[in-house]
Amino acid sequence: MSVVRHPDPLTAAQGGGSAHPRDVLLGAQAASAALPVCDHYSGAPARMLKSLQLQAQMTEEFGACVFDVTLDCEDGAPVGDEAAHAALVARLARDAAPAARVGARVHPVDHPAFAHDVATIAGEAGHRLTHIMLPKVESVDDVVRAEKALQRASAGHLPLQVLIESPAAVHRAFEIAAHPLVQSLSFGLMDFVSAHGGAIPASAMTSSGQFTHPLVVRAKLEIASACHAHGKVPSHCVVTEFSDMAAMQAAASCAAREFGYTRMWSIHPAQIRPILAAFAPTQDDIEVASKIIASAADADWAPISFDGTLHDRASFRYYWQVLERAHSTGRSLPPAVRAWFVPLLP
């Protein structure tokens, strides 16, 4: 997902000199994570391997890695066989293709298998992992505990993505998102509903009901707001009706366009493409954004007039992020801006 950050002949010819738009427009935000919009989970041995194979195939198809693979220990490990499963996850991550983006979800910090998960997976494959997903985080203390475990495994560099799954965790979402090691917050819908002792109906866990129940809506908005306040990535929960593609598409579109989420979980390969489509800008949006950003670069980022409307750095920032989203979802970019997204070469 890296993009050019150095002078490029084609970029210079387009205007803007050696300054990369991301650095000019986002400033400190440019250092924040640029993650694929889809995070695909798999825990069964055969499915984990197939997920990595599918990632490689779709990277070749789209010209960019359009989804992460998170290998799952929390729900994927058979009870009593957690150590063997962690060893398998470490091996799959370690042996993944060089361009693979692969993370791992470990057990919660209060689970007996947690320490072994981190020691095995981060200790043996930390150099290949993109992240560790930490479930059932209740407070920043859990994050600190995980941070220390990573340091003991000589993997203190690994970002943490955390799952917010209870009312108390939602209340502390801003504090959790502020921790420097935290890269992303995800919403755990089913556990959140269950934590209310029957006060929230089961219908709130469906693809449509989760966008209407007030307590669930409030939790989603708090998590998204906490992430944006601290430059982190808000990741939307799964849709369990994986055979209903219309429901999947509607939920993903709502998460992206109404709730402020920039990433979403997949639990079945058939969900990946609908998520990409829902989170991608339209082709018309891409064309407009490309023209505005190219014109702004030609003007050295001074205010411009485009189709009778004034644009300055505030709107440039928005349209640049449209282009970043297009790139991360595998959309074709017009030649005027394409050079800014050439992958960095060793």
N, C-alpha and C positions, 0 to 999 in steps of 0.2 A: 504493500500500500504506500510505499515511499514515493515521493515526487521530487522532481529536480529542484535543488536549492542553490544552484551555482550558475554563473553566466553561461548562456546557451546561445549559439549563433542565431538560430531561428527565433528564439525569444527576443534577442536584441533587435532583430530585423522587424519584429512586430511592434516594438516600442517598449518602454519601461526599463530599458537598460538591463542591468544585472540583478535588479531587485525582483525577488519572487513575490507574486501577489499574496501568497499566504503570509509571508513575513510582513509585507507592507500593510495589509488590511487586518490581520488578526492579532498582530503583536504578540503578547504573552500567550494568547490563546493558541498560537501556532504550535506551541509545544505540547498541547493536549493531544490525547490519543485520537487517531483517525482509524476507526475500526470498521470492518465489514458490517453491513447492515443486518446480516443474518448470523446467528450463532446456533449451530446444529449440534444437538446432543445425541449421543449413543453410548450404550453401556454393555450390551451383549457382545461377546468377542467377534462374531462374524460381522455384526453391524458396525462396530468400530472400524474394522478394516475396510469395509465397503464405503464408509463415510469418507475416509481418507482418499480412497480411489476416486470417489465421485468429486471430491474437492479438486483433485488434480485435473480431472476431465473438464470440469467447468471453468477452471482457471485458464486452461488452453482455449476453451470456447469463447470466453469473454475478454481475454487479454488482461485480466486482473483477478486476484483472489476475492471472490464475491461472498464467501462465507467462511467463518471459523468452524473448526471441529473441536468440540469439548468432549473428551472421553470421561465417562461418568463412573465414579466410585460410589457415590452416595446411594443411588438407586440401582446401579448396575452390578454391584458386588453381591454375590450370594451370602446370606448370613452364615458366619463361621468361616468364610473363605475370603475375607477381606484382604489378607496379606497377599495371596496369590493373584487376586484381581489387580491390586496395586502394582505388582510386579509386571503383569501383562500390560497395563496402561503405560508404565515406564518404558517397556520395550517397544510398544507401538509408536510412542512419541519419539523415542530415540532413533528408531529405524525409518521414520517418515521421510518422504522426499524432501530434498533441501529447501524447496520453496513452500513447503506445507506450513499452514498456520494451525497449530494444534495446542489446546489447553487441556486442563484436567479439573474436574470437580471432585474435591476431597470430601471426607466426612466432616460434620460440624466439629467445632473445637472441643466440645464436651463429650464427643464420642470416643470410645476406647481405641478406635482405629485411626483417629486423626493424626497422631504423632507419627505413626508408621507410614501412613499415606504420604505425608509431606517428606519424610526422610527418604522414602523409596522413590517417589515420583519426581520431586524437585531435586533430590540428591543425585539421582541417576540420569535424569533427562532435562534438568533445568536449563541447559544450554539450548535446547530445542523448543521449549515451551514458550507460548506467547503470554500465558496467564495461568493463574490458579483461581478457580471459582470456589468461593467459601460460602456454604449454605447456612441458613438459620442464624444469621448475624443479628444479635440483639442490641449491641452497643459497640462503641469504638474500642472498648476493652477486648472484645473478640478479635477485632482487626489487629490490635497490638500483639495479642497472643499468637496469631497466625504469622505476623511479621517476624517475631522472635523464632518461630519454628523454621521459617524460611532461611533466616540467618544461620541457624544451626546446621542447615542442610547446604550451606554455601550457595544459596539461591536468593539472597536478599534483594536482587535486582528485579525479581519477577513481580509484575503488577498483580494486584488482587482485584478480582471482580466479586462482588458480594450480593447475596440474595437477601432481600428484605421481605420477611414472611409473617410478621406479627404486628399488632397495633403498637406495641412499645418500640419496635424497630422503626416503624413509620414515623413515630414521634421524634426519633433520634436521627432521621435520615440526613439532615443537614450536617450534623456533627460527623456522622460516618463518612459522608461524601467529602468532607474537608480533609480527611487523612491523606497525606501525600502518596501513599502506596496504593490507594484505592483508585481504580481506573474506570469502573462502571458499577452502577447499581441496577439490579434486576428485581422485578416484582414477582413474588411467589404467590400466585392467586389462590391455589387450593389450600395451602397452609394458612393463608391469611383469613380466608372464609371460615375454615375449621376452628381457628383460634377464637371465634366469637361465640362458641357454645350454642350454636343453633339460632343465634339472633339474625344471621344472614341466611336467606334460603339458598338451596342448592342451585336454583336458577341463576344466581349471581356468578356461578362458575362456568356458565355457557358462553359461547362466542358472542352472543348479543347481550345477555344479562350483565356481563361484567362491565359494560359501558353505561349502565343505567342505574345500578344500585348506588345510593349516595355514599356509603362507607367505602365501597370499592373504588368509586370514582375519586373520592377524596385522597385515598392512599396512592392511587396512580399519579395524581397531579402533584402530590407532595414529593414523591420520588423523582418525577421529571424535573420539578422546580429545584430540588436539592442538587441534582446533577448539573443543571445549567448554571446554577449559582457558583459552582466550584470547577467548572470546566471538565466535568466528567460525562460519561456516556450513559444515558438512560436506556435500559434494555427491557422491552415489553415481554410479558409472560407468554406461555404457549397457548395454542388453541388445541384442545384435546380432540375435537371432532375432525380428525385428520383426513377422513374420507369425504368431507364436505368442503370442496374447494371454494364454493361461493361464500360460505361462512368464513373461511380462512382469509379470502381476499378482502371481505368487508371488515373483518377485525383488524387486519394489518393496515388497511387504509385509514381506519379510525385512529389507531394508535399513532400513525405517522402524521396525520394531517390535523387531528383535533386534540391529541393528548401530549404532543411534544416529544414523542419517543423517536430515537434515531437508530434503533437496533431492536431486533426481535428474535426470540427463540424459535427454533424448529425442532420437532421431535420425530419427524418422518420426512424422508427425502422429497416426497411430493409437495411438502410445504415450502421448500426453498424458493422455487421460482415465483410463486404468488407473493412471497415476502419481498423478493427483489423488485417485482413489478409495482407493488404498493408503495415501496419506499423510494422508488426512482422518480425523478422529475419527468414531466412530459417533454416530448421532443420540442414543442413550441417554447416551453420554459428554457430548455437548453439553448435554443437558438438565440433567444432574447438575451439571456445571461452572457453568452459568448460575445455578442455584439457590444454589449455595455462594457464588459471587462476589457475587451480588445481596445475599445475607444478610450477607456480610462487609462490604460497603459500608455497609449499613444500621447495622452495629455499629461503623462507623469503623475497620474492620480489626482490631478486638479479636478474641480467640478466640471461636468459636461452636460450638454443638452442632448437628449435622445428621444426622438419622436415627440418633441414638444414638452418633455418632462425633465426637470432638473435632477441630476444625480450627483452625489458626492460620496465620500468614503463610507458613510452610514449605509447607503444602498449598495455601494460596490461590495461591501462585506457580505451582504445578503446574497448577491448574485454570484460572488465567488463560491460561496458555500453550496449554491445550486450546482455549480460545475463539479465541486468535490463529490457531492452526492451522486451525480451522474457517473463520474468515474468509478466510484466505489460499487455501483450497481451494474457495471459493465456496459453502460451506454456509450454509443459512439459520440465522440466530441468533434466539433467543427475544426478545420485546420487552423483557424485563427488562434485557438487556445490549446491545441493538442500538445504542443511542445512542453508546456508547463507540467504535463503529467507523464512525461517519459520516465520510466523506472530508472533509478540510480544504478549504474553498473559498477562492479568492483574495480 
